[in-house]
Amino acid sequence: MGRTSQAVLLILYVFMTVKAFEMEIIPANRIVAQIGETLILTCNTTGCASPSFSWRTQMDNPLGGTVNNHRTYSTLTMNPVSIVNSHDYLCTVFCGEKEKKEKSIKVELYSFPSNPIIEIRPSLVAGEPVTVICKIPDVYPSDHLEVLIKKEGYILHEENFYEDDSTNTETKTVTYSFNPTPEDIGKEITCVAKLPIAYMDFEPKERVTSQKLNTNFGPKNTIITASPGNSLMEGDPLKLTCVTESNSPTQTVWRKHLADESIQHLIENNVLSIPHTRFTDTGLYICEVINLVTNKTEKATVDIVIQGSPNITELSIEPSITVREGENVSIQCSAEGNPPPKIILRRKSDSADMGSYSEGRILLLPSVTFLNGGDYECIAENKFGKSKSEITLNVEYGPKNTMISVIPATAVKEGETVMMKCTSSGNPAPVISWKKKTATGELEKMFKDATLPIQNVKSQDMGLYECEAYNQFGREEKAVKLLVQGRLEKTDQMIPLIIAFSCVTAIAVPVVAILIYVSRKAKINGSYSFVKALRLKV
């Protein structure tokens, strides 16, 4: 075999082993889906490493679903299926720039979700007519619906909806009235609903409901079941179910008996569910069942208790959290819990003396002063736990306790530095300003700060200084007198010394002369009287 033949065979082998670009839609061709369910269409490819997908309807209507693209396949999810999904869906796949394939699938819809509902009314009494009402919920397409009403297998009434032009799901009703005989009591009335669509493959295509012709009774033996029980912890779920006996349609109404003796209407259903119970759900619950045929009513009650640790629902200050001195203040705290919590309202403090204190939901502070301002706490406690909350009372007042401090002292020498500091309490914080009394006796504004520095004090700095503290609620003044001692020059300092020395000298010279005379006299006489000597001198 020549080389050319071998090459041709090799090319044919490679061509046969490499998969060709193909696609398919799963499920294929056509599909029947029930409205309300979930439908997933899958567009799958082979023989293409990186395909790109697109979905559309034949008439370019909205898809009515969610597209998710994966490496070699794409899905169109309709959840739930609705009437807008009744289309031919087209999936187009591109492999590279040149290769393209597409396929379509027809989605056909129906709805036949539940058995018929039978009502027989009014109460069965011999000789009076009875009406049988047969309801077929959420049917589509209703133009194929057939309904039969039977008594013990015998057809009483037959009805179809071939002429119906509904474009969406609808509940269809068939009504038939007849005069029963005493022999009819206990016999079975049957409603048969059929949806025979030949070109659609689904099950069931027939649904049946039966009910016996009995004398209407009920409600009776009505009870309430509480799950998980009638005593729960806050946050637990609660399910109350009202159960009764009745052979004709009933209506159930739930009500709650409130603390003020009024009745609160809740819902009209045989089941009352509370996903997360609260303390306010505690109370007496009433289930009232009404027979819609006989118009008889029966009630049942259950007492529900919700327990748990306290929750503080309110902490407030009246008339406001910010007040003026002298106002009357009320601090109020409310808490819910079961058992009912003990409430303590008090001034928050680190000291042993807690100050203002109340074992109750109200703390009264008559004619407040600035000392009443600060943080207050509410503590609610029962056997299941404790809860705390805080609030701040802001008391506004004019300046008080204004004081002046002078460093180093109020009497200084020239050349020293003096620092005058003015302090005052108030809310809002007082503004501090300084004034100095002039030679004319007037006060002259000179500085606006708490600290007044005077450097290299001079004699003219001596005088009366006044500190003024003020805010919108008042003002307060304090004054201090600064004394300044002058400095002595050198010549001035010598004059007093010379005068003192001269005085001392004038006195000392005569004294020394007398002492010398006395001493000599004593040596001559052996003894000497200072008094006599003075007399002789005189």
Salt bridges, closest charged atoms under 4 A:
ASP60 OD1 - ARG56 NH1 3.73
GLU108 OE1 - ARG30 NH2 2.09
GLU119 OE1 - ARG121 NH1 3.56
GLU119 OE2 - LYS135 NZ 3.75
ASP143 OD1 - HIS144 ND1 2.74
GLU159 OE1 - HIS157 NE2 3.06
ASP164 OD1 - LYS172 NZ 2.94
GLU170 OE1 - LYS172 NZ 2.52
ASP184 OD1 - LYS151 NZ 3.10
ASP184 OD1 - LYS187 NZ 3.82
GLU261 OE1 - HIS257 NE2 3.69
GLU288 OE2 - ARG255 NH1 3.09
GLU288 OE1 - LYS299 NZ 3.52
GLU325 OE1 - LYS400 NZ 3.50
GLU336 OE2 - ARG278 NH2 3.90
GLU359 OE2 - LYS342 NZ 3.92
GLU377 OE2 - ARG346 NE 2.84
GLU390 OE2 - LYS348 NZ 2.41
GLU468 OE2 - ARG475 NH1 2.64
